[in-house]
C-alpha cells in the first residue's frame, strides 16, 4: 500500500483489510473535535464486532460524546486517518474504552493506544472486559495485564471481569 493510498483511505474503502497490508507506525495523539465523526464510526463498527451476541445501539457523534464526556480521549492515527481511540477516566485510572476500526485491527494500533495509556496512568490502571470478548482478554493478558476473576460484574450484556496493570513486564 503506497503512502498515497493510505492517505486516500477514509474508512469506507473496499473490503480489503489494512491488517493484510504493509503500513507505517501509528501516531497516538490527543483527541480534537474534528475526530468525533471517525471515533463514532469506530465505536459503532468495533462495538458491534466485540459485542456480537447483543443488539448494539447506533453510536453516532452524540452518543460518542455522551459516553466519553468525562474522559481523556486519545486517538491512533494511521496514514492521516483516525483508526482507533482510547477513553480514560483519570480519577479512577480507569480505561473505559479501547476500540480499533475492524479493518485496522492486529497491526499495532491497540498496542500503541494501550502503551500510551500505561505510560500516562502507570501501575494501578484498570479496566473491565466482557468475559465473552476472548480476543480482548487475550490481548490484555499478552500485554501483562492481570484478570481478577473474583471481580465479576453482570449487566444486560453479560459478565465483566476487572483487568489490572501492575507495571511494565520485565524479562
NUVEX-772672 format. One line per 2 residues: number of its first residue (from 0); their letters; for each residue x, y, z of C-alpha. Coordinates in nm, 4 decimals, padded with zeros to 6 digits. Last residue first. Layout:
BEGIN
NUM = a = X:Y:Z  ...
//
This chain:
BEGIN
170 = xx = 01.2170:-01.0095:03.1280  01.0347:-00.7306:03.2994
168 = xx = 00.6671:-00.6655:03.2309  00.5935:-00.2993:03.2819
166 = xx = 00.3569:-00.2073:03.5634  00.0806:-00.3699:03.7668
164 = xx = -00.1959:-00.3180:03.5091  -00.5374:-00.4528:03.6038
162 = xx = -00.8261:-00.6427:03.4427  -01.1696:-00.6485:03.6075
160 = xx = -01.4110:-00.9033:03.4688  -01.7464:-00.8389:03.3048
158 = xx = -02.0405:-01.0777:03.2819  -02.3251:-01.0274:03.0364
156 = xx = -02.4557:-00.7541:02.8067  -02.7558:-00.6679:03.0253
154 = xx = -02.5312:-00.6330:03.3312  -02.3029:-00.8531:03.5386
152 = xx = -01.9967:-00.7802:03.7489  -01.7011:-01.0104:03.8100
150 = xx = -01.4202:-00.9221:04.0494  -01.3145:-01.2724:04.1621
148 = xx = -01.1877:-01.3370:03.8081  -00.9270:-01.0692:03.8613
146 = xx = -00.7576:-01.0602:03.5237  -00.3964:-00.9468:03.5047
144 = xx = -00.2356:-00.7230:03.2417  00.0979:-00.8400:03.1040
142 = xx = 00.0470:-00.7245:02.7440  -00.0347:-01.0798:02.6313
140 = xx = -00.3021:-01.0886:02.9032  -00.4564:-00.7677:02.7659
138 = xx = -00.4752:-00.9031:02.4103  -00.6123:-01.2408:02.5264
136 = xx = -00.8938:-01.0655:02.7127  -00.9674:-00.8573:02.4033
134 = xx = -00.9802:-01.1614:02.1741  -01.1976:-01.3529:02.4248
132 = xx = -01.4748:-01.0943:02.4474  -01.7169:-01.3316:02.6217
130 = xx = -01.5974:-01.2231:02.9682  -01.6637:-00.8575:02.8806
128 = xx = -01.3664:-00.6530:02.9893  -01.3427:-00.4051:03.2706
126 = xx = -01.0481:-00.1707:03.3024  -00.7546:-00.0968:03.5287
124 = xx = -00.4599:00.1321:03.5836  -00.2884:00.0612:03.9138
122 = xx = 00.0615:00.0870:03.7737  00.1159:00.3860:03.5447
120 = xx = -00.1622:00.6135:03.4183  00.0183:00.8097:03.1447
118 = xx = 00.2744:00.5488:03.0394  00.0118:00.2754:03.0552
116 = xx = -00.2295:00.4886:02.8494  00.0270:00.5423:02.5722
114 = xx = 00.1167:00.1748:02.5738  -00.2570:00.0926:02.5461
112 = xx = -00.3027:00.3180:02.2440  00.0078:00.1853:02.0671
110 = xx = -00.0790:-00.1761:02.1438  -00.4333:-00.1254:02.0144
108 = xx = -00.2944:00.0289:01.6964  -00.0348:-00.2420:01.6415
106 = xx = -00.1446:-00.4121:01.3186  -00.3951:-00.6589:01.4624
104 = xx = -00.7019:-00.4487:01.3837  -00.7188:-00.1885:01.1067
102 = xx = -01.0244:-00.3017:00.9081  -01.2202:-00.3554:01.2334
100 = xx = -01.1537:00.0057:01.3413  -00.9835:-00.0043:01.6812
98 = xx = -01.1635:00.0440:02.0123  -01.0385:00.0988:02.3657
96 = xx = -01.2970:00.2423:02.6029  -01.3382:00.2915:02.9783
94 = xx = -00.9756:00.2723:03.0849  -00.9930:00.3520:03.4553
92 = xx = -00.7195:00.5290:03.6499  -01.0038:00.6203:03.8903
90 = xx = -00.9667:00.9999:03.8695  -00.8444:00.9692:03.5055
88 = xx = -01.1477:00.8247:03.3292  -00.9659:00.7165:03.0136
86 = xx = -01.1096:00.6775:02.6634  -00.8974:00.5073:02.3973
84 = xx = -00.9288:00.5551:02.0239  -00.8647:00.3822:01.6929
82 = xx = -00.8291:00.4385:01.3181  -00.8114:00.8175:01.2883
80 = xx = -00.6881:00.8777:00.9333  -00.3709:01.0598:00.8225
78 = xx = -00.1909:00.7438:00.7160  -00.2553:00.5919:01.0557
76 = xx = -00.3790:00.7899:01.3518  -00.4418:00.6387:01.6935
74 = xx = -00.6609:00.8601:01.9104  -00.6543:00.9742:02.2711
72 = xx = -00.9633:01.0578:02.4751  -00.9470:01.1961:02.8281
70 = xx = -01.2763:01.1112:02.9871  -01.5694:01.2897:03.1465
68 = xx = -01.7667:01.3339:02.8211  -01.6703:00.9927:02.6752
66 = xx = -02.0138:00.8250:02.6791  -02.2039:01.1393:02.5771
64 = xx = -01.9595:01.2465:02.3053  -01.9748:00.9031:02.1398
62 = xx = -02.3552:00.9005:02.1614  -02.3777:01.2468:02.0030
60 = xx = -02.1306:01.1514:01.7322  -02.3288:00.8409:01.6357
58 = xx = -02.3186:00.5014:01.8017  -02.6227:00.3009:01.6938
56 = xx = -02.7086:00.0605:01.9756  -02.5568:-00.2878:01.9718
54 = xx = -02.8078:-00.5746:01.9906  -02.6276:-00.8465:02.1852
52 = xx = -02.4171:-01.1502:02.0865  -02.1738:-00.9607:01.8618
50 = xx = -02.0357:-00.7468:02.1427  -01.6823:-00.7008:02.0042
48 = xx = -01.7884:-00.6759:01.6380  -02.0827:-00.4430:01.7001
46 = xx = -01.8583:-00.2325:01.9222  -01.5884:-00.2213:01.6546
44 = xx = -01.8327:-00.0833:01.3983  -02.0145:00.1702:01.6196
42 = xx = -01.7136:00.2853:01.8218  -01.5074:00.3172:01.5025
40 = xx = -01.7825:00.5239:01.3374  -01.8142:00.7442:01.6469
38 = xx = -01.4361:00.7889:01.6570  -01.4291:00.8940:01.2907
36 = xx = -01.7069:01.1500:01.3441  -01.5566:01.2852:01.6673
34 = xx = -01.2037:01.3380:01.5320  -01.2701:01.7006:01.4241
32 = xx = -01.3295:01.7835:01.7916  -00.9679:01.7003:01.8770
30 = xx = -00.8435:01.3855:02.0517  -00.4872:01.3929:02.1816
28 = xx = -00.2258:01.1969:01.9908  -00.1104:00.8450:01.9131
26 = xx = 00.0783:00.8032:01.5843  00.0662:00.4676:01.4093
24 = xx = 00.3777:00.3107:01.2547  00.3637:00.2828:00.8774
22 = xx = 00.1844:00.0165:00.6773  00.2350:-00.3150:00.4985
20 = xx = -00.1107:-00.4500:00.4192  -00.3057:-00.7520:00.5461
18 = xx = -00.4043:-00.5731:00.8676  -00.5435:-00.2960:00.6483
16 = xx = -00.8179:-00.5349:00.5429  -00.9673:-00.5262:00.1974
14 = xx = -01.3475:-00.4910:00.1892  -01.3440:-00.1743:-00.0183
12 = xx = -01.2764:00.1596:00.1398  -01.5179:00.3482:00.3616
10 = xx = -01.2706:00.4064:00.6432  -01.1115:00.7044:00.4753
8 = xx = -00.8315:00.5553:00.2672  -00.6910:00.8349:00.0495
6 = xx = -00.3894:00.8974:00.2731  -00.3080:00.5282:00.2811
4 = xx = -00.3304:00.5049:-00.0978  -00.0901:00.7979:-00.1385
2 = xx = 00.1507:00.6404:00.1116  00.1552:00.3284:-00.1039
0 = x = 00.0000:00.0000:00.0000
//
